[in-house]
Amino acid sequence: VRFVESGGGLVQAGGSLRLSCASSGFTFSSYAMGWFRQAPGKEREFVAAINYSGTSQKYEDSVKGRFTISRDNAKNTVYLQMNGLKPEDTAVYYCKVRFNGVDYWGKGTLVTVST
């Protein structure tokens, strides 16, 4: 299982970023995918998840209405569109899949939101 995450960077508060996570090593279209984040000095936390077909999503309360998770099964890629970014969204963002009972994580992409 391998992930290549991209799209992080420095953005001003109120701005937008789109994260991508290109996946390989498993049948991507058969598995739910998730995005998590870890802010400095804090534990990793759930951000959003999407089912295998893309028809169902769920979000952590603080990102509802601002973030949108989506997937393109033809490209084996999951996305996180982040709008209305706030300084408290600053974190390393990771994609994750649970495959054969094991959680696999990407290396993460850093998102920094300035005031």
C-alpha positions in Angstrom: 0.0 0.0 0.0 1.4 3.4 -1.0 0.1 6.9 -0.9 1.4 10.1 -2.5 -0.1 13.1 -0.8 0.1 16.6 -2.3 -1.5 20.0 -2.2 -0.4 21.3 1.1 1.2 24.7 1.6 1.0 28.1 3.2 -2.3 30.0 2.8 -3.9 33.1 4.4 -6.9 32.7 6.6 -10.0 32.5 4.5 -8.2 30.9 1.7 -8.5 27.5 0.0 -6.4 24.4 -0.7 -7.1 21.1 -2.3 -5.3 18.1 -1.0 -4.8 14.9 -3.1 -3.9 11.4 -2.1 -2.9 9.1 -5.0 -3.1 5.5 -3.9 -1.7 2.2 -5.1 -1.2 -1.4 -3.8 -4.8 -2.2 -3.2 -8.1 -2.2 -4.9 -8.9 1.5 -4.2 -12.5 1.4 -5.4 -13.4 -1.2 -2.8 -12.3 0.7 0.3 -13.5 3.7 2.3 -10.8 6.4 2.7 -10.2 8.9 5.3 -8.3 12.2 6.0 -6.8 12.9 9.4 -4.7 15.7 10.7 -2.2 16.3 13.5 -1.5 19.8 14.7 1.8 20.6 16.6 1.7 19.2 20.1 -1.7 17.5 19.6 -2.9 14.0 18.8 -3.9 13.0 15.3 -7.6 13.5 14.7 -10.3 12.5 12.3 -11.2 15.1 9.6 -13.3 13.4 7.0 -14.2 10.0 5.4 -15.8 8.8 2.3 -17.2 5.4 1.4 -15.9 3.1 -1.4 -18.3 4.5 -4.0 -18.2 8.1 -3.0 -21.9 8.3 -2.2 -21.5 8.8 1.6 -19.3 11.2 3.5 -18.8 12.2 7.1 -17.0 15.1 8.7 -15.6 16.2 12.0 -17.8 19.0 13.3 -15.3 21.8 13.0 -14.9 21.3 9.3 -18.5 20.7 8.3 -19.6 23.2 5.6 -15.9 24.2 4.9 -14.3 20.9 3.8 -15.4 18.5 1.1 -14.0 15.0 0.7 -14.3 13.3 -2.7 -12.8 10.5 -4.7 -12.0 9.5 -8.3 -11.9 5.7 -8.5 -10.6 5.8 -12.0 -7.5 7.7 -10.8 -7.2 5.9 -7.4 -7.2 9.3 -5.8 -9.0 10.9 -2.8 -9.3 14.6 -2.4 -9.9 17.1 0.4 -11.2 20.5 -0.8 -10.6 22.9 2.1 -12.3 26.3 2.0 -12.6 29.1 4.5 -9.3 27.9 6.2 -8.6 29.1 9.7 -5.3 29.2 11.6 -6.6 26.3 13.8 -6.6 24.1 10.6 -2.8 24.3 10.6 -1.6 20.7 10.7 -0.1 17.8 8.8 -2.8 16.1 6.9 -2.7 12.4 6.3 -4.8 10.0 4.2 -5.6 6.6 5.5 -7.1 3.3 4.5 -7.9 0.2 6.6 -6.9 -2.7 4.4 -7.1 -6.3 5.7 -7.5 -5.0 9.2 -4.4 -2.8 9.1 -4.4 1.0 9.0 -2.1 2.4 6.3 -1.1 6.0 6.4 0.4 8.4 4.0 3.5 10.5 5.0 1.4 13.6 5.3 1.3 17.0 3.7 1.7 20.2 5.7 -1.0 22.9 5.7 -0.2 26.2 7.3 -2.8 28.9 7.7 -1.6 32.3 8.6 -3.6 35.1 10.2 
